[in-house]
Every structure is written in C-alpha cells, then in structure tokens.
Amino acid sequence: MQAKVISAVVCWYSWSPDDLMILKPRPGCARAQSRAQETAKEISRMPMSWILTLSVTLALTAPLPPSLHAFPADDSPQSEVTEAQQTAATAALAKLQERINAAWEEYMLPYREAKTDEEREAIQLDPKKSPTVVFLPEMLEFTRIHAGTDACLEALQEVMMMAARDEESGWVLDKVVDTVLVDFIEDEGVKELVRFAHYNPPSAANLRLLRAVADRSPHRTARASAYYSLSKILAAEKDTRAESRRLLDRLLKEYADVTFVRQTTYGDLVQGDIFELEHLQIGHVAPEIIGKKIDGNLMQLSAFRGKVVLLDFWGDW
C-alpha cells in the first residue's frame, strides 16, 4: 500500500494593504452565522484598512435589504467621462469609503472594548447591521451615478466582493459584470477586478466575467489575470481540470513575464499550480517530505507507507 493524499491543505492568503487591501478565504468556507462571529473575533485586532474587504464574511447569512432589490437599472448610453467627472467621482468614493470605515469602527467596537476571551465569546453582532449590508445599496447607487469613471471601477470591485456570498444577490453580480463589459472591457484597470476573482464563490457571473476579459481585453496584464483566476476555479472540479491545465500552459507560454504581485510573475505562480494539479490531488501518491523530528532524528514521509498517518500542517507568522 502506498501513502495517499487524502485531503487538501486549506490555505489563507494575506497580503499587505499596499498590495491588495484584501484578505479573503478560499471558496467554500462555511456560511453559517457562527462562522461569521468567529471570523469577527479573529479580525477585531487587525488594521482597519483590512476590515472593509474582510467585511463580506460577516454578512453571509443576512438577506439583502428591500432598497437593494428595488435598485433601478440604467441602460442609457454613457457619454465620454470628463476630467471633472473623474475628480468628482474619486472624491465622492473617498467620502463614502470614509463613512464605511467609520461604520466598521463602530460595528466592531464591542470586540475592541472586550478585555477577555470570555467577553469576546459573549458578543453577538447582528449581521443585518453589518456595514457590508447597510452600504451595499449606496455603493451600487454610486456605480450608477459615476458610471464610466475610474472610481466606478473601484467601487464595482467592492460591490462584487460584498454581493458574492449572498444567495439572493445573483442579479447584483450580473449587473456588475454587465457594467464592466460595457464600460470597462478595454480599461487595463479591470485586471484588479479579476486578479483575485478565484477567491469568490463559484458563480455563473464570475465565470462570464473572466472568460470575457480573457477573450476581449486588449491588455496582456488583464488577460493574464483572467486566465489565472479562471484556471484556479476550473481546477477545483475534476471534470474541468483538463481545461485548467491548458490555461496554465498558455499562461506559462504567453504570459510568464507578466507580474502577478510584487516581484512574483505568473510564470513563477503557474509552476506551483501545475505541480498541484499533477501531484497534489486526492488519490495521488504523496510527494516525499524529508525533515527532522523534535528529537533531531531524520523523518521521511515514505517511511510511513502502508500505515495510517495523520499529517498536521501548521504555520505561525
């Protein structure tokens, strides 16, 4: 009997606010309110600059307010955006984000005031009062008023994160995608919308956005981001892993020099994903692991073949 890979490692990726302004869990995390409360306890000590993008996990079970369902569509043609409109939209978004940050400060105050773990355990936040839920209609209204501006694209990214995990908000995601494809498909800034789209729960709207950007964007950076996110989503299902591998091969061949984040290129990134597809799937033979035990003696994973083994991976940073 050979050692088998029997589970996947659950990873949390965190980046500095200068890079992403984001900290997001992998798709498929629990949607229960209890999980939201636990997440709130974890993030209560984090910098406020991260909390806005973390906020989506606190609204997983909250229904959309009626005002959001009543949001009117605006299909009127958009004229060319002026510099004055760009400036006004940027200023308006900054003020809106400032209000949202202030609302999060107030919403999370009970955790900041708690002195002990017992006090934190006793806190029950109302997910319906989460700033994510409260401000989603206003953020969506902002994208209508300031359509076509750079600030609108930034706001659409936040709207997509806010709405991605609510079962009733599929129409919101569709509207975001429609707006992006009409007003921003040729904008290089769309790469920021799709670069981490694979962390959103799977949805038809998400896939439609990624395929459209990959096929239609004139910018290599945006296409690379879309191809990568799409490959990650497709890799999650056995039936679509072959397509995922084709996309990874294409990234390696045509976009290896494009920067993903900081000094990391898609060429660097794809190597690990290809290895994962080929060696780290459930049922595959586990790769060799060699290291030292606490007592200093050598340990090799292959020495445990034929035995039932529990591997506990952990990290501290």
C-alpha positions in Angstrom: 0.0 0.0 0.0 1.3 3.5 -0.8 0.7 6.7 1.1 -2.1 8.6 -0.5 -3.1 12.3 -0.5 -6.3 12.2 1.5 -7.0 15.8 2.0 -6.2 19.2 0.6 -4.4 21.9 2.7 -6.7 24.8 3.5 -4.7 28.0 2.8 -5.4 31.6 3.8 -3.6 34.2 1.8 -2.9 37.6 3.2 -1.2 40.5 1.5 -0.3 43.9 2.8 -2.7 46.8 2.3 -0.3 48.3 -0.2 -0.6 45.2 -2.4 -4.2 44.2 -2.3 -6.2 45.8 0.5 -7.7 42.3 0.8 -7.7 39.2 3.0 -10.0 36.5 1.7 -10.8 32.9 2.5 -10.8 30.2 -0.1 -14.1 29.4 -1.8 -16.4 27.0 0.1 -15.8 28.4 3.6 -18.8 27.9 5.9 -21.6 30.3 5.5 -23.1 29.9 9.0 -23.5 32.9 11.3 -21.4 31.1 13.9 -18.5 31.2 11.4 -19.1 34.9 10.8 -18.9 35.5 14.5 -15.7 33.6 14.8 -14.2 35.5 11.9 -15.2 38.7 13.6 -13.2 37.7 16.7 -10.2 37.0 14.6 -10.2 40.3 12.7 -11.1 42.5 15.6 -7.4 43.1 16.3 -6.5 43.7 12.6 -5.8 47.1 11.0 -8.9 48.9 10.0 -7.6 49.2 6.4 -8.2 45.5 6.1 -11.6 45.3 7.7 -13.6 46.7 4.8 -12.6 43.9 2.5 -12.9 41.3 5.2 -16.4 42.5 6.0 -18.1 40.3 3.5 -17.6 37.3 5.8 -19.8 39.0 8.4 -22.8 39.2 6.1 -23.0 35.7 4.8 -26.4 35.0 6.3 -28.0 38.4 6.1 -30.7 39.0 3.4 -30.4 41.9 1.0 -32.4 44.9 2.1 -35.5 45.8 0.1 -33.9 49.0 -1.1 -31.2 47.0 -2.9 -33.8 44.8 -4.7 -35.5 47.9 -5.9 -32.3 49.4 -7.4 -33.2 50.7 -10.9 -31.2 49.7 -13.9 -29.7 52.4 -16.0 -29.2 51.3 -19.6 -28.8 54.7 -21.1 -25.7 55.3 -23.3 -22.7 56.7 -21.4 -21.0 59.8 -22.8 -17.3 60.3 -22.6 -16.2 60.9 -19.0 -14.6 64.3 -18.4 -11.7 65.1 -16.1 -14.0 67.0 -13.8 -16.3 63.9 -13.5 -13.3 61.7 -12.7 -12.2 64.1 -10.0 -15.7 64.4 -8.5 -16.2 60.6 -8.5 -12.8 60.0 -6.8 -13.7 62.5 -4.1 -17.2 61.0 -3.6 -15.8 57.5 -3.3 -13.3 58.6 -0.8 -16.0 60.1 1.4 -18.2 57.0 1.0 -15.3 54.8 2.0 -14.5 57.0 4.9 -18.1 56.6 6.2 -17.9 52.8 5.7 -14.7 52.7 7.7 -16.2 54.7 10.4 -19.2 52.4 10.5 -16.9 49.4 10.8 -15.1 51.1 13.7 -18.5 51.4 15.5 -19.7 47.9 14.5 -16.5 46.2 15.7 -16.3 48.4 18.9 -17.6 45.7 21.2 -14.6 43.5 20.3 -12.2 46.3 20.8 -13.6 47.1 24.2 -13.7 43.4 25.3 -10.9 42.7 27.9 -11.1 38.9 28.0 -11.7 36.0 25.7 -14.9 35.3 27.7 -16.2 38.8 26.9 -15.5 38.3 23.2 -17.2 35.0 23.2 -20.4 36.6 24.6 -20.6 39.2 21.9 -23.3 38.7 19.3 -23.2 41.0 16.3 -26.3 41.5 14.2 -25.3 40.6 10.6 -28.2 42.6 9.3 -26.5 45.7 10.7 -23.1 44.9 9.1 -21.8 47.8 7.1 -21.5 45.4 4.2 -25.3 45.0 4.1 -26.1 48.6 5.1 -23.8 50.2 2.5 -24.2 47.8 -0.4 -27.2 49.7 -1.9 -25.4 53.0 -1.6 -22.3 51.6 -3.2 -24.3 50.2 -6.1 -26.0 53.6 -6.5 -22.6 55.2 -6.6 -21.6 53.0 -9.6 -24.7 54.2 -11.5 -24.2 57.9 -10.8 -20.5 57.8 -11.6 -20.6 55.3 -14.4 -17.5 55.1 -16.6 -15.1 56.7 -14.1 -12.1 55.1 -12.6 -13.8 55.4 -9.2 -16.7 53.4 -10.5 -14.5 50.5 -11.5 -13.0 50.5 -8.0 -16.5 50.6 -6.5 -17.6 47.8 -8.7 -14.9 45.6 -7.3 -16.1 46.3 -3.8 -19.7 45.7 -4.8 -18.7 42.3 -6.2 -17.0 41.3 -3.0 -20.0 42.5 -0.9 -22.5 40.6 -3.0 -20.6 37.5 -3.9 -21.6 35.4 -0.9 -25.3 36.2 -0.7 -27.6 33.7 -2.3 -30.1 36.3 -3.2 -27.7 38.7 -4.9 -27.1 36.9 -8.2 -28.7 39.8 -10.1 -26.2 42.2 -8.5 -23.3 40.2 -9.7 -24.8 40.0 -13.2 -25.3 43.8 -13.2 -21.7 44.3 -12.1 -20.5 42.1 -15.0 -22.7 43.8 -17.5 -21.4 47.2 -16.4 -17.8 46.1 -16.6 -18.2 44.6 -20.1 -19.9 47.7 -21.4 -17.8 50.4 -19.8 -14.5 48.9 -18.8 -13.6 45.9 -21.0 -10.9 48.0 -22.7 -9.7 49.5 -19.4 -6.4 48.0 -18.0 -7.8 48.6 -14.5 -10.2 45.7 -15.0 -7.2 43.4 -14.1 -7.7 44.4 -10.4 -11.3 43.2 -10.6 -10.3 39.7 -12.0 -6.9 39.1 -10.4 -8.3 37.6 -7.3 -11.7 36.6 -8.6 -11.0 32.9 -7.9 -11.4 33.6 -4.2 -15.1 34.5 -4.8 -17.5 31.6 -4.5 -18.2 29.9 -7.9 -20.9 31.7 -9.9 -22.0 32.0 -13.5 -21.4 35.7 -13.3 -17.9 35.3 -12.2 -17.1 32.8 -14.9 -18.7 35.0 -17.5 -16.6 38.0 -16.4 -13.4 36.0 -16.5 -14.0 34.5 -19.9 -15.0 37.8 -21.4 -11.9 39.6 -20.1 -9.6 36.8 -21.2 -11.1 36.9 -24.7 -11.7 40.6 -25.2 -9.3 42.7 -23.2 -6.6 44.4 -25.3 -4.2 44.3 -22.3 -1.9 41.4 -21.5 -2.0 42.1 -17.8 -5.8 41.9 -17.7 -5.9 38.7 -19.8 -3.2 37.1 -17.7 -5.2 37.9 -14.5 -8.4 36.5 -16.1 -6.7 33.3 -17.3 -5.2 32.6 -14.0 -8.3 33.1 -11.9 -10.3 31.1 -14.4 -7.7 28.3 -14.2 -7.9 28.2 -10.4 -11.7 27.9 -10.5 -11.7 25.2 -13.1 -9.0 23.2 -11.2 -11.5 22.8 -8.3 -13.6 20.3 -10.3 -12.4 17.0 -11.8 -14.4 17.5 -15.0 -12.8 20.9 -15.8 -9.2 20.2 -14.7 -8.1 19.5 -18.2 -9.1 23.0 -19.3 -7.5 24.4 -16.2 -4.2 22.7 -17.2 -4.5 24.1 -20.8 -4.9 27.6 -19.4 -1.9 27.2 -17.1 0.2 26.0 -20.0 -0.9 29.1 -22.0 0.0 31.4 -19.2 3.4 29.8 -18.9 3.9 30.1 -22.7 2.5 33.6 -23.4 2.3 35.5 -20.1 5.1 34.2 -17.9 6.7 37.7 -17.7 3.5 39.4 -16.5 3.6 40.5 -12.9 1.1 39.0 -10.5 2.0 40.9 -7.4 5.2 42.4 -6.1 8.2 40.5 -7.7 6.1 37.4 -8.5 5.3 36.8 -12.1 2.6 34.4 -13.5 5.5 32.3 -14.7 6.5 31.8 -11.1 3.0 31.2 -9.9 2.0 28.7 -12.6 4.8 26.3 -11.8 3.3 25.7 -8.4 -0.2 25.3 -9.8 0.9 22.7 -12.4 2.7 20.8 -9.7 -0.5 20.8 -7.6 -2.6 19.5 -10.5 -0.2 16.8 -11.2 0.8 15.6 -7.7 -1.5 17.0 -5.0 -4.9 15.8 -6.0 -6.9 13.4 -3.8 -5.8 9.8 -4.6 -2.3 10.8 -5.9 0.8 9.4 -4.3 2.0 11.9 -1.7 5.3 13.7 -2.6 8.3 12.9 -0.5 8.7 15.0 2.7 12.1 14.9 4.4 12.8 16.8 7.7 13.9 16.5 11.3 11.8 15.5 14.2 11.8 17.3 17.5 14.5 14.9 18.8 16.7 15.7 15.8 16.3 12.4 14.0 15.6 12.3 10.3 12.0 11.8 9.2 10.8 10.7 5.7 7.2 10.5 4.7 7.9 7.5 2.5 8.8 5.5 5.7 5.2 5.6 6.7 3.8 3.8 3.6 1.4 1.1 4.5 0.4 2.8 7.7 -2.5 5.1 8.6 -0.9 8.6 9.1 -2.3 11.9 10.2 -0.4 14.9 8.9 -0.9 18.1 10.8 0.4 21.1 8.8 0.5 24.4 10.6 2.3 27.7 10.4 2.9 30.8 12.5 3.7 34.3 11.2 
